[in-house]
């Protein structure tokens, strides 16, 4: 193998010198341990709180969602202690979702958002995960969005409930008139009770649905409506419907 002329070696060294010097200056920075953003003890307590919250969430079917709230509150206290805005907004999002679940029930979107957030927080590096800030921002936005959607849905549901109650109270009044008629109007009783049962089922008012169906069965073909005992029984069922509707109306 031919020897490389000394002049060529010197020229190569001179050309590479800036690159080598730059590399030499960067290596210590690469080797340096990443500076912790949070107090190590705070991070440990954060990780323990996340594990506790995840455990509470996993058994919510036995204990109810209300048992999850203390874990969210504990995490909120640590977020305040961290003095990190993204961390605080993240936990506020978790709290908003729990509020909505307690108000309107565990809808699939609420449950999915809460579960995905807890899974992300379960990383063993906790607050010191390189992507924690980005994840916190993402889930804070997602949690707030689904909580807002559920709040709007709850408001719409309340309006629907009021409309249903008003219409059903009219039906009960009409059924009382049909029962008091001579002879009692079996067709009106059957038709109105069937309509009420169907409408109650469509909006999830199953208690009223069952009462309306019971009344419908009691009317039957109307052959026994002229009997005083039968009319008294149906009148009591109408009273039960009125009481149930009044309870919904608050």
NORFENCOR-V663205 format. One line per field, one symbol per residue. psi: psi as a letter, one per 20 degrees, with the letter a starting at -180 (. if undefined). A space follows every 50 residues. Layout:
psi: ???
This chain:
psi: pqqpqhhgghhgghhiggggggghhhghhhippppphqphhghghghghg ggghghhhkhhhiqhhihghhghghgghgghhkpgggghghhgghgghgh ghgirnqhhgggggghghghijpiichjphjggggggghgggghghgggh gghhghhgggggggggghhgggghhgghhiqorqnhgggggghggggghh hhjjmhghggghhggghhhcjjhjiiphhghgghhhhhhggggghhhgi.
